[in-house]
Amino acid sequence: MIELAVNLGGLKMKNPVTTASGTFGFGPEYAPFVDLNRLGAIVVKGTTLEPRRGNPTPRIAETPAGILNCIGLQNPGVDYFIEKSLPYLRQYNTPVIVNIAGNSLDDYAEVTRRLSAAEGVSAIEVNISCPNVKQGGMIFGTRCTMASEVIRVVRQNTRMPVIAKLSPNVTDIVEIARGVAEAGADALALINTLLGMKIDVYSRKPVLGNIMGGLSGPAIRPVAVRIVWQVAQAVNLPILGMGGIMTAEDALEFILAGATAIAVGTANFVNPRATMDILDGIEKYVKDYGVKDINELVGAAWK
């Protein structure tokens, strides 16, 4: 029998495949295409204390091998999520990871408290790395002391696993990973998007309404794999790897680099069944190569 179950910092998942926040809605959007019960976990859209309208349009721009987005964490707020979205998700036998963001430490603390009191939330992913919001966002994730303080506040307000989602837009991500580990993170999510922009040469203006946005998709995969490789060898925490995963081979690359689990993001926009195809591909790979336990592959490229 082949074992696909993994443990992401105390969060038990039936397999290592989950979804990247902001690319899978709150679950119902993909239910016609994906068996939500097959996923290792569902990571829902970023959630804040109060509803957010997001950034001005345009918010999406295609680039070679990727997309730029500046959605700006548009969401209906934590209370709406708990009242309207969570009951739907509770019908599935799949852990729910809620991605949270805030403008202040108090915001993070209060969102965490409310989610901790709600039935059906399994873990919290702390977004301290969003590159396209003017308040909060990346400022927390690019300064080691601030990143640590956010994680410390979240840790103090929940008993659930805390996953720190880190920004690649830093000089030394290993230093920040160590800092959030010391502050109480149970796992790391690597990586969030790279900061980028696009200019329309005919209008001579930036394409995105927010001028800059986060670059995702296959273009950033080599950077993400490198960061997972570096951090996995320096910090003793499980890693949720992400960044341009389109196929099972891409996912396995992250696992071999040191990720315990992986998140599928931009691929969901290209192929709504991407998570299922990737899971099928991983299952085939472990069978074909006689792997008895998926955990044998975690970090196998450097062990």
C-alpha positions, 0 to 999 in steps of 0.5 A: 500500500502506498502512503500519501499522507503528510503532516504539515506542522500538525495539520494532517493531510491525506495527500500533499496537494492543496490550493494556493490562496487567491486562486481557488476562491472559497471552494464552491467555485471549483466544486464542478471541476474538482473532487474537493474530498480528494484534496489534501487541504483547501486554502481559501482566499485571503481573509481580513477583519473588515471587507475589502474592495481591493485595488482599482482595475485593471488587476490582471495582466498576462506576461510570458510564462505567468501573470501579474495580479494586483487584486489587493485582497478583495474579500467579504471579511472574516465574519462573512466567511465564517457565516456564509462560506465555512458551512459549505466547506464543512460538508467535505472531509478536507482540512480548511486552511484560512489565509489571513492578512491585516493592516496591524498586529491587532487586525491579525490577532482579532481575525485569528481569535474569530477563526479559532472560535469557528467550527471547521477551520483546521489551520491558519496561513499568515499572509505577511508577504502580499506585494500589492496592498498599500497597507500591511502586506509586504512591509511585515514580510520583508522585515525580520522583526516585523514578520516575527512579531506578526507570527508571535501575535497569531501564535498567542491567539490560536492553538491551530497550526500556524503557517507563515507565508513568506515573501521572496522579495527580500535579501535573505529569506532564510533569516526571516524563516528562522525568525518566524520559526522562533516566533512560533510558526509550525510551518512555512509557505514558500513562496508568495509572488515576486513583485513586478510590473508591465507597461503598455508601450502605446499608452505609455502607462502602467497596465495595472491599476495598482502599477505594480503587482505580484508575478506568478506562474511558471516564470517564478518556479526556478526561484521558488524551488531554489528558496525551498531548497535553501530554507529546508536545509536551514530551518527545521519546519515543514514547508508548503511549496508553491510557485508555478506548479503546473504539472506533477513533475513540477510538484515533485521537484518542490518535494525533492527540494524539501517541501512536505506539501505543495500548493497549486495556484496559477495553474487553476486558472489555466486548467480548473482540474489542475489539482486533480491532474497533479495528484493523479500524476504524483500517484502514478510516479510513486507507483512507477518508482516503487515509492512506498511513502511520499515522505521518503521523497521530501528533500531527497535531492539533498539528503 
